[in-house]
Structures are given as structure tokens and as C-alpha cells.
Amino acid sequence: MQRRLRYRDLHAKGVVRNRQTLKNWIEKRGFPAGQLTGPNSRTWGEDEVQDYLDSRPTAAKPALPVKRPRGRPRKGAAAATTAAEQTT
């Protein structure tokens, strides 16, 4: 017999962090819709969740480029660099 997973089981396994993410995944990313087991309860088969997770890409996201701070430098930072330049 297949084990049924509730939302709290998905959350405990680290599959989703909140209900809105789960809803978006069902609507837009092909996550299995599950089965209504009561008026406010939805469950998913453990096998169908695992199949979905196995089908997802596992490559790491590329690192974002480091951005330089915008605007003028702070007075304290500018004073520290000028004092260091004067002593050398």
C-alpha cells in the first residue's frame, strides 16, 4: 500500500516551505495535484512526489554577479582610506 503525504509531511521533508509555493508549483510547474481526502485536506502519493522530484533538474543556479555599491562612499570609509594613504 502506498503511503499518503499531507502538506506537513512535504514541509518536514523540505519539499516546500509554504502553502503558496505549493499552490504555484501545482498550477505552473507540474507538481502533482494530489487528492482531496476531505473538505480541507489534500494528500499526495509518496511515489508521485518522488517521481516529480526526480524529474526536476539538479544543477546549481549560477552565482549572481557582485554589485558595486551605488552612490557616494560614506564619510567614514573615505576618511579611513585617506588616512591610510597619508601614512604610507
PDB file as gemmi writes it, atoms N, CA and C in Angstrom:
CRYST1    1.000    1.000    1.000  90.00  90.00  90.00 P 1                      
ATOM      1  N   MET A   1       0.839  -1.186   0.000  1.00  0.00           N  
ATOM      2  CA  MET A   1       0.000   0.000   0.000  1.00  0.00           C  
ATOM      3  C   MET A   1       0.887   1.254   0.000  1.00  0.00           C  
ATOM      4  N   GLN A   2       0.502   2.230  -0.770  1.00  0.00           N  
ATOM      5  CA  GLN A   2       1.274   3.451  -0.924  1.00  0.00           C  
ATOM      6  C   GLN A   2       1.001   4.399   0.239  1.00  0.00           C  
ATOM      7  N   ARG A   3       2.061   5.020   0.742  1.00  0.00           N  
ATOM      8  CA  ARG A   3       1.916   5.986   1.830  1.00  0.00           C  
ATOM      9  C   ARG A   3       1.424   7.308   1.271  1.00  0.00           C  
ATOM     10  N   ARG A   4       0.493   7.944   1.965  1.00  0.00           N  
ATOM     11  CA  ARG A   4      -0.047   9.240   1.562  1.00  0.00           C  
ATOM     12  C   ARG A   4       0.627  10.332   2.379  1.00  0.00           C  
ATOM     13  N   LEU A   5       1.018  11.411   1.729  1.00  0.00           N  
ATOM     14  CA  LEU A   5       1.690  12.525   2.384  1.00  0.00           C  
ATOM     15  C   LEU A   5       0.771  13.724   2.468  1.00  0.00           C  
ATOM     16  N   ARG A   6       0.720  14.342   3.621  1.00  0.00           N  
ATOM     17  CA  ARG A   6      -0.018  15.592   3.792  1.00  0.00           C  
ATOM     18  C   ARG A   6       0.951  16.754   3.597  1.00  0.00           C  
ATOM     19  N   TYR A   7       0.418  17.978   3.655  1.00  0.00           N  
ATOM     20  CA  TYR A   7       1.266  19.163   3.490  1.00  0.00           C  
ATOM     21  C   TYR A   7       2.368  19.171   4.541  1.00  0.00           C  
ATOM     22  N   ARG A   8       2.033  18.853   5.782  1.00  0.00           N  
ATOM     23  CA  ARG A   8       3.049  18.900   6.840  1.00  0.00           C  
ATOM     24  C   ARG A   8       4.182  17.902   6.575  1.00  0.00           C  
ATOM     25  N   ASP A   9       3.874  16.791   5.913  1.00  0.00           N  
ATOM     26  CA  ASP A   9       4.922  15.831   5.555  1.00  0.00           C  
ATOM     27  C   ASP A   9       5.833  16.410   4.472  1.00  0.00           C  
ATOM     28  N   LEU A  10       5.230  17.092   3.483  1.00  0.00           N  
ATOM     29  CA  LEU A  10       6.028  17.729   2.431  1.00  0.00           C  
ATOM     30  C   LEU A  10       6.928  18.806   3.031  1.00  0.00           C  
ATOM     31  N   HIS A  11       6.393  19.559   3.973  1.00  0.00           N  
ATOM     32  CA  HIS A  11       7.153  20.620   4.633  1.00  0.00           C  
ATOM     33  C   HIS A  11       8.288  20.021   5.461  1.00  0.00           C  
ATOM     34  N   ALA A  12       8.011  18.945   6.191  1.00  0.00           N  
ATOM     35  CA  ALA A  12       9.029  18.310   7.033  1.00  0.00           C  
ATOM     36  C   ALA A  12      10.162  17.722   6.193  1.00  0.00           C  
ATOM     37  N   LYS A  13       9.855  17.236   4.999  1.00  0.00           N  
ATOM     38  CA  LYS A  13      10.881  16.664   4.117  1.00  0.00           C  
ATOM     39  C   LYS A  13      11.643  17.739   3.358  1.00  0.00           C  
ATOM     40  N   GLY A  14      11.212  18.998   3.464  1.00  0.00           N  
ATOM     41  CA  GLY A  14      11.897  20.086   2.789  1.00  0.00           C  
ATOM     42  C   GLY A  14      11.504  20.250   1.336  1.00  0.00           C  
ATOM     43  N   VAL A  15      10.383  19.667   0.941  1.00  0.00           N  
ATOM     44  CA  VAL A  15       9.933  19.788  -0.454  1.00  0.00           C  
ATOM     45  C   VAL A  15       9.406  21.194  -0.703  1.00  0.00           C  
ATOM     46  N   VAL A  16       8.585  21.712   0.189  1.00  0.00           N  
ATOM     47  CA  VAL A  16       8.031  23.065   0.063  1.00  0.00           C  
ATOM     48  C   VAL A  16       8.202  23.800   1.389  1.00  0.00           C  
ATOM     49  N   ARG A  17       8.172  25.136   1.312  1.00  0.00           N  
ATOM     50  CA  ARG A  17       8.308  25.938   2.526  1.00  0.00           C  
ATOM     51  C   ARG A  17       6.982  26.516   2.999  1.00  0.00           C  
ATOM     52  N   ASN A  18       6.067  26.743   2.073  1.00  0.00           N  
ATOM     53  CA  ASN A  18       4.775  27.298   2.467  1.00  0.00           C  
ATOM     54  C   ASN A  18       3.701  26.863   1.475  1.00  0.00           C  
ATOM     55  N   ARG A  19       2.461  27.111   1.841  1.00  0.00           N  
ATOM     56  CA  ARG A  19       1.328  26.651   1.036  1.00  0.00           C  
ATOM     57  C   ARG A  19       1.219  27.395  -0.289  1.00  0.00           C  
ATOM     58  N   GLN A  20       1.602  28.659  -0.310  1.00  0.00           N  
ATOM     59  CA  GLN A  20       1.524  29.426  -1.558  1.00  0.00           C  
ATOM     60  C   GLN A  20       2.494  28.868  -2.597  1.00  0.00           C  
ATOM     61  N   THR A  21       3.677  28.478  -2.171  1.00  0.00           N  
ATOM     62  CA  THR A  21       4.638  27.861  -3.081  1.00  0.00           C  
ATOM     63  C   THR A  21       4.069  26.572  -3.642  1.00  0.00           C  
ATOM     64  N   LEU A  22       3.474  25.775  -2.775  1.00  0.00           N  
ATOM     65  CA  LEU A  22       2.869  24.521  -3.219  1.00  0.00           C  
ATOM     66  C   LEU A  22       1.780  24.785  -4.254  1.00  0.00           C  
ATOM     67  N   LYS A  23       0.950  25.778  -4.019  1.00  0.00           N  
ATOM     68  CA  LYS A  23      -0.119  26.117  -4.965  1.00  0.00           C  
ATOM     69  C   LYS A  23       0.466  26.550  -6.312  1.00  0.00           C  
ATOM     70  N   ASN A  24       1.505  27.380  -6.269  1.00  0.00           N  
ATOM     71  CA  ASN A  24       2.145  27.826  -7.517  1.00  0.00           C  
ATOM     72  C   ASN A  24       2.779  26.663  -8.265  1.00  0.00           C  
ATOM     73  N   TRP A  25       3.409  25.743  -7.546  1.00  0.00           N  
ATOM     74  CA  TRP A  25       4.021  24.585  -8.197  1.00  0.00           C  
ATOM     75  C   TRP A  25       2.963  23.719  -8.871  1.00  0.00           C  
ATOM     76  N   ILE A  26       1.819  23.554  -8.231  1.00  0.00           N  
ATOM     77  CA  ILE A  26       0.752  22.742  -8.814  1.00  0.00           C  
ATOM     78  C   ILE A  26       0.245  23.406 -10.091  1.00  0.00           C  
ATOM     79  N   GLU A  27       0.056  24.728 -10.047  1.00  0.00           N  
ATOM     80  CA  GLU A  27      -0.508  25.448 -11.187  1.00  0.00           C  
ATOM     81  C   GLU A  27       0.491  25.652 -12.330  1.00  0.00           C  
ATOM     82  N   LYS A  28       1.775  25.885 -11.998  1.00  0.00           N  
ATOM     83  CA  LYS A  28       2.710  26.324 -13.022  1.00  0.00           C  
ATOM     84  C   LYS A  28       3.874  25.384 -13.306  1.00  0.00           C  
ATOM     85  N   ARG A  29       4.210  24.499 -12.387  1.00  0.00           N  
ATOM     86  CA  ARG A  29       5.405  23.677 -12.563  1.00  0.00           C  
ATOM     87  C   ARG A  29       5.130  22.187 -12.668  1.00  0.00           C  
ATOM     88  N   GLY A  30       3.888  21.804 -12.704  1.00  0.00           N  
ATOM     89  CA  GLY A  30       3.569  20.402 -12.913  1.00  0.00           C  
ATOM     90  C   GLY A  30       3.653  19.521 -11.682  1.00  0.00           C  
ATOM     91  N   PHE A  31       3.670  20.114 -10.497  1.00  0.00           N  
ATOM     92  CA  PHE A  31       3.646  19.305  -9.276  1.00  0.00           C  
ATOM     93  C   PHE A  31       2.315  18.569  -9.234  1.00  0.00           C  
ATOM     94  N   PRO A  32       2.300  17.317  -8.793  1.00  0.00           N  
ATOM     95  CA  PRO A  32       1.038  16.568  -8.787  1.00  0.00           C  
ATOM     96  C   PRO A  32      -0.014  17.277  -7.933  1.00  0.00           C  
ATOM     97  N   ALA A  33      -1.242  17.292  -8.420  1.00  0.00           N  
ATOM     98  CA  ALA A  33      -2.315  17.991  -7.722  1.00  0.00           C  
ATOM     99  C   ALA A  33      -2.751  17.279  -6.453  1.00  0.00           C  
ATOM    100  N   GLY A  34      -2.450  16.020  -6.344  1.00  0.00           N  
ATOM    101  CA  GLY A  34      -2.856  15.286  -5.151  1.00  0.00           C  
ATOM    102  C   GLY A  34      -4.319  14.893  -5.206  1.00  0.00           C  
ATOM    103  N   GLN A  35      -4.823  14.523  -4.054  1.00  0.00           N  
ATOM    104  CA  GLN A  35      -6.194  14.042  -3.990  1.00  0.00           C  
ATOM    105  C   GLN A  35      -6.857  14.650  -2.768  1.00  0.00           C  
ATOM    106  N   LEU A  36      -8.062  15.172  -2.960  1.00  0.00           N  
ATOM    107  CA  LEU A  36      -8.811  15.695  -1.819  1.00  0.00           C  
ATOM    108  C   LEU A  36      -9.297  14.530  -0.981  1.00  0.00           C  
ATOM    109  N   THR A  37      -8.920  14.516   0.284  1.00  0.00           N  
ATOM    110  CA  THR A  37      -9.355  13.450   1.171  1.00  0.00           C  
ATOM    111  C   THR A  37     -10.372  13.941   2.186  1.00  0.00           C  
ATOM    112  N   GLY A  38     -10.713  15.201   2.115  1.00  0.00           N  
ATOM    113  CA  GLY A  38     -11.716  15.801   2.988  1.00  0.00           C  
ATOM    114  C   GLY A  38     -11.987  17.209   2.498  1.00  0.00           C  
ATOM    115  N   PRO A  39     -12.850  17.949   3.169  1.00  0.00           N  
ATOM    116  CA  PRO A  39     -13.176  19.291   2.684  1.00  0.00           C  
ATOM    117  C   PRO A  39     -11.975  20.245   2.694  1.00  0.00           C  
ATOM    118  N   ASN A  40     -11.043  20.053   3.604  1.00  0.00           N  
ATOM    119  CA  ASN A  40      -9.866  20.916   3.678  1.00  0.00           C  
ATOM    120  C   ASN A  40      -8.573  20.121   3.738  1.00  0.00           C  
ATOM    121  N   SER A  41      -8.576  18.926   3.238  1.00  0.00           N  
ATOM    122  CA  SER A  41      -7.385  18.061   3.300  1.00  0.00           C  
ATOM    123  C   SER A  41      -7.028  17.557   1.912  1.00  0.00           C  
ATOM    124  N   ARG A  42      -5.744  17.630   1.622  1.00  0.00           N  
ATOM    125  CA  ARG A  42      -5.224  17.128   0.348  1.00  0.00           C  
ATOM    126  C   ARG A  42      -4.022  16.263   0.674  1.00  0.00           C  
ATOM    127  N   THR A  43      -3.913  15.132  -0.003  1.00  0.00           N  
ATOM    128  CA  THR A  43      -2.774  14.248   0.194  1.00  0.00           C  
ATOM    129  C   THR A  43      -2.165  13.893  -1.152  1.00  0.00           C  
ATOM    130  N   TRP A  44      -0.905  13.497  -1.100  1.00  0.00           N  
ATOM    131  CA  TRP A  44      -0.171  13.105  -2.295  1.00  0.00           C  
ATOM    132  C   TRP A  44       0.422  11.732  -2.057  1.00  0.00           C  
ATOM    133  N   GLY A  45       0.487  10.944  -3.104  1.00  0.00           N  
ATOM    134  CA  GLY A  45       1.151   9.657  -3.007  1.00  0.00           C  
ATOM    135  C   GLY A  45       2.659   9.875  -2.919  1.00  0.00           C  
ATOM    136  N   GLU A  46       3.310   9.131  -2.052  1.00  0.00           N  
ATOM    137  CA  GLU A  46       4.752   9.296  -1.873  1.00  0.00           C  
ATOM    138  C   GLU A  46       5.497   9.039  -3.179  1.00  0.00           C  
ATOM    139  N   ASP A  47       5.015   8.067  -3.960  1.00  0.00           N  
ATOM    140  CA  ASP A  47       5.662   7.746  -5.235  1.00  0.00           C  
ATOM    141  C   ASP A  47       5.541   8.884  -6.245  1.00  0.00           C  
ATOM    142  N   GLU A  48       4.356   9.514  -6.336  1.00  0.00           N  
ATOM    143  CA  GLU A  48       4.184  10.584  -7.316  1.00  0.00           C  
ATOM    144  C   GLU A  48       5.003  11.816  -6.940  1.00  0.00           C  
ATOM    145  N   VAL A  49       5.172  12.093  -5.650  1.00  0.00           N  
ATOM    146  CA  VAL A  49       6.015  13.215  -5.233  1.00  0.00           C  
ATOM    147  C   VAL A  49       7.474  12.912  -5.559  1.00  0.00           C  
ATOM    148  N   GLN A  50       7.908  11.691  -5.280  1.00  0.00           N  
ATOM    149  CA  GLN A  50       9.293  11.317  -5.565  1.00  0.00           C  
ATOM    150  C   GLN A  50       9.572  11.338  -7.065  1.00  0.00           C  
ATOM    151  N   ASP A  51       8.616  10.895  -7.876  1.00  0.00           N  
ATOM    152  CA  ASP A  51       8.787  10.953  -9.334  1.00  0.00           C  
ATOM    153  C   ASP A  51       8.943  12.387  -9.809  1.00  0.00           C  
ATOM    154  N   TYR A  52       8.142  13.304  -9.249  1.00  0.00           N  
ATOM    155  CA  TYR A  52       8.246  14.711  -9.615  1.00  0.00           C  
ATOM    156  C   TYR A  52       9.625  15.251  -9.243  1.00  0.00           C  
ATOM    157  N   LEU A  53      10.087  14.956  -8.031  1.00  0.00           N  
ATOM    158  CA  LEU A  53      11.382  15.459  -7.582  1.00  0.00           C  
ATOM    159  C   LEU A  53      12.523  14.893  -8.422  1.00  0.00           C  
ATOM    160  N   ASP A  54      12.411  13.633  -8.818  1.00  0.00           N  
ATOM    161  CA  ASP A  54      13.443  13.020  -9.654  1.00  0.00           C  
ATOM    162  C   ASP A  54      13.486  13.621 -11.053  1.00  0.00           C  
ATOM    163  N   SER A  55      12.354  14.131 -11.527  1.00  0.00           N  
ATOM    164  CA  SER A  55      12.305  14.689 -12.876  1.00  0.00           C  
ATOM    165  C   SER A  55      12.830  16.122 -12.934  1.00  0.00           C  
ATOM    166  N   ARG A  56      13.008  16.770 -11.794  1.00  0.00           N  
ATOM    167  CA  ARG A  56      13.471  18.154 -11.770  1.00  0.00           C  
ATOM    168  C   ARG A  56      14.975  18.223 -11.970  1.00  0.00           C  
ATOM    169  N   PRO A  57      15.474  19.286 -12.599  1.00  0.00           N  
ATOM    170  CA  PRO A  57      16.923  19.434 -12.767  1.00  0.00           C  
ATOM    171  C   PRO A  57      17.595  19.647 -11.411  1.00  0.00           C  
ATOM    172  N   THR A  58      18.830  19.155 -11.300  1.00  0.00           N  
ATOM    173  CA  THR A  58      19.533  19.261 -10.025  1.00  0.00           C  
ATOM    174  C   THR A  58      20.752  20.163 -10.095  1.00  0.00           C  
ATOM    175  N   ALA A  59      21.004  20.791 -11.232  1.00  0.00           N  
ATOM    176  CA  ALA A  59      22.177  21.657 -11.356  1.00  0.00           C  
ATOM    177  C   ALA A  59      22.005  22.893 -10.477  1.00  0.00           C  
ATOM    178  N   ALA A  60      23.102  23.353  -9.931  1.00  0.00           N  
ATOM    179  CA  ALA A  60      23.066  24.539  -9.085  1.00  0.00           C  
ATOM    180  C   ALA A  60      22.831  25.776  -9.944  1.00  0.00           C  
ATOM    181  N   LYS A  61      22.193  26.761  -9.353  1.00  0.00           N  
ATOM    182  CA  LYS A  61      21.977  28.013 -10.063  1.00  0.00           C  
ATOM    183  C   LYS A  61      23.297  28.751 -10.186  1.00  0.00           C  
ATOM    184  N   PRO A  62      23.512  29.467 -11.294  1.00  0.00           N  
ATOM    185  CA  PRO A  62      24.758  30.227 -11.421  1.00  0.00           C  
ATOM    186  C   PRO A  62      24.799  31.348 -10.390  1.00  0.00           C  
ATOM    187  N   ALA A  63      25.996  31.668  -9.935  1.00  0.00           N  
ATOM    188  CA  ALA A  63      26.162  32.720  -8.939  1.00  0.00           C  
ATOM    189  C   ALA A  63      25.842  34.075  -9.561  1.00  0.00           C  
ATOM    190  N   LEU A  64      25.227  34.924  -8.778  1.00  0.00           N  
ATOM    191  CA  LEU A  64      24.908  36.262  -9.251  1.00  0.00           C  
ATOM    192  C   LEU A  64      26.163  37.121  -9.227  1.00  0.00           C  
ATOM    193  N   PRO A  65      26.303  38.052 -10.175  1.00  0.00           N  
ATOM    194  CA  PRO A  65      27.483  38.916 -10.166  1.00  0.00           C  
ATOM    195  C   PRO A  65      27.444  39.842  -8.946  1.00  0.00           C  
ATOM    196  N   VAL A  66      28.618  40.167  -8.436  1.00  0.00           N  
ATOM    197  CA  VAL A  66      28.718  41.048  -7.284  1.00  0.00           C  
ATOM    198  C   VAL A  66      28.508  42.476  -7.771  1.00  0.00           C  
ATOM    199  N   LYS A  67      27.610  43.175  -7.095  1.00  0.00           N  
ATOM    200  CA  LYS A  67      27.318  44.547  -7.496  1.00  0.00           C  
ATOM    201  C   LYS A  67      28.115  45.519  -6.632  1.00  0.00           C  
ATOM    202  N   ARG A  68      28.591  46.564  -7.264  1.00  0.00           N  
ATOM    203  CA  ARG A  68      29.272  47.613  -6.521  1.00  0.00           C  
ATOM    204  C   ARG A  68      28.235  48.467  -5.822  1.00  0.00           C  
ATOM    205  N   PRO A  69      28.571  49.034  -4.683  1.00  0.00           N  
ATOM    206  CA  PRO A  69      27.616  49.907  -4.011  1.00  0.00           C  
ATOM    207  C   PRO A  69      27.337  51.147  -4.854  1.00  0.00           C  
ATOM    208  N   ARG A  70      26.118  51.585  -4.805  1.00  0.00           N  
ATOM    209  CA  ARG A  70      25.722  52.752  -5.583  1.00  0.00           C  
ATOM    210  C   ARG A  70      25.907  54.014  -4.757  1.00  0.00           C  
ATOM    211  N   GLY A  71      26.071  55.129  -5.428  1.00  0.00           N  
ATOM    212  CA  GLY A  71      26.158  56.417  -4.743  1.00  0.00           C  
ATOM    213  C   GLY A  71      27.565  56.736  -4.270  1.00  0.00           C  
ATOM    214  N   ARG A  72      27.638  57.776  -3.478  1.00  0.00           N  
ATOM    215  CA  ARG A  72      28.924  58.223  -2.961  1.00  0.00           C  
ATOM    216  C   ARG A  72      29.356  57.349  -1.799  1.00  0.00           C  
ATOM    217  N   PRO A  73      30.658  57.191  -1.610  1.00  0.00           N  
ATOM    218  CA  PRO A  73      31.118  56.415  -0.458  1.00  0.00           C  
ATOM    219  C   PRO A  73      30.822  57.168   0.838  1.00  0.00           C  
ATOM    220  N   ARG A  74      30.749  56.446   1.917  1.00  0.00           N  
ATOM    221  CA  ARG A  74      30.490  57.062   3.221  1.00  0.00           C  
ATOM    222  C   ARG A  74      31.673  57.914   3.650  1.00  0.00           C  
ATOM    223  N   LYS A  75      31.388  58.866   4.512  1.00  0.00           N  
ATOM    224  CA  LYS A  75      32.452  59.731   5.001  1.00  0.00           C  
ATOM    225  C   LYS A  75      33.471  58.928   5.791  1.00  0.00           C  
ATOM    226  N   GLY A  76      33.021  58.022   6.640  1.00  0.00           N  
ATOM    227  CA  GLY A  76      33.938  57.232   7.460  1.00  0.00           C  
ATOM    228  C   GLY A  76      34.840  56.361   6.619  1.00  0.00           C  
ATOM    229  N   ALA A  77      34.304  55.780   5.581  1.00  0.00           N  
ATOM    230  CA  ALA A  77      35.096  54.907   4.718  1.00  0.00           C  
ATOM    231  C   ALA A  77      36.110  55.719   3.927  1.00  0.00           C  
ATOM    232  N   ALA A  78      35.713  56.891   3.465  1.00  0.00           N  
ATOM    233  CA  ALA A  78      36.620  57.737   2.696  1.00  0.00           C  
ATOM    234  C   ALA A  78      37.724  58.281   3.593  1.00  0.00           C  
ATOM    235  N   ALA A  79      37.382  58.658   4.817  1.00  0.00           N  
ATOM    236  CA  ALA A  79      38.375  59.194   5.743  1.00  0.00           C  
ATOM    237  C   ALA A  79      39.384  58.123   6.129  1.00  0.00           C  
ATOM    238  N   ALA A  80      38.930  56.905   6.295  1.00  0.00           N  
ATOM    239  CA  ALA A  80      39.840  55.819   6.673  1.00  0.00           C  
ATOM    240  C   ALA A  80      40.829  55.524   5.555  1.00  0.00           C  
ATOM    241  N   THR A  81      40.358  55.540   4.309  1.00  0.00           N  
ATOM    242  CA  THR A  81      41.268  55.255   3.208  1.00  0.00           C  
ATOM    243  C   THR A  81      42.229  56.408   3.000  1.00  0.00           C  
ATOM    244  N   THR A  82      41.792  57.678   3.197  1.00  0.00           N  
ATOM    245  CA  THR A  82      42.694  58.810   3.007  1.00  0.00           C  
ATOM    246  C   THR A  82      43.746  58.831   4.102  1.00  0.00           C  
ATOM    247  N   ALA A  83      43.348  58.495   5.330  1.00  0.00           N  
ATOM    248  CA  ALA A  83      44.329  58.476   6.424  1.00  0.00           C  
ATOM    249  C   ALA A  83      45.358  57.386   6.188  1.00  0.00           C  
ATOM    250  N   ALA A  84      44.926  56.249   5.684  1.00  0.00           N  
ATOM    251  CA  ALA A  84      45.851  55.153   5.413  1.00  0.00           C  
ATOM    252  C   ALA A  84      46.796  55.524   4.270  1.00  0.00           C  
ATOM    253  N   GLU A  85      46.308  56.242   3.284  1.00  0.00           N  
ATOM    254  CA  GLU A  85      47.153  56.648   2.170  1.00  0.00           C  
ATOM    255  C   GLU A  85      48.181  57.677   2.600  1.00  0.00           C  
ATOM    256  N   GLN A  86      47.816  58.556   3.548  1.00  0.00           N  
ATOM    257  CA  GLN A  86      48.725  59.598   4.001  1.00  0.00           C  
ATOM    258  C   GLN A  86      49.868  59.028   4.834  1.00  0.00           C  
ATOM    259  N   THR A  87      49.605  57.966   5.600  1.00  0.00           N  
ATOM    260  CA  THR A  87      50.666  57.401   6.446  1.00  0.00           C  
ATOM    261  C   THR A  87      51.655  56.578   5.642  1.00  0.00           C  
ATOM    262  N   THR A  88      51.289  56.113   4.489  1.00  0.00           N  
ATOM    263  CA  THR A  88      52.204  55.285   3.700  1.00  0.00           C  
ATOM    264  C   THR A  88      52.980  56.066   2.701  1.00  0.00           C  
TER     265      THR A  88                                                      
END                                                                             
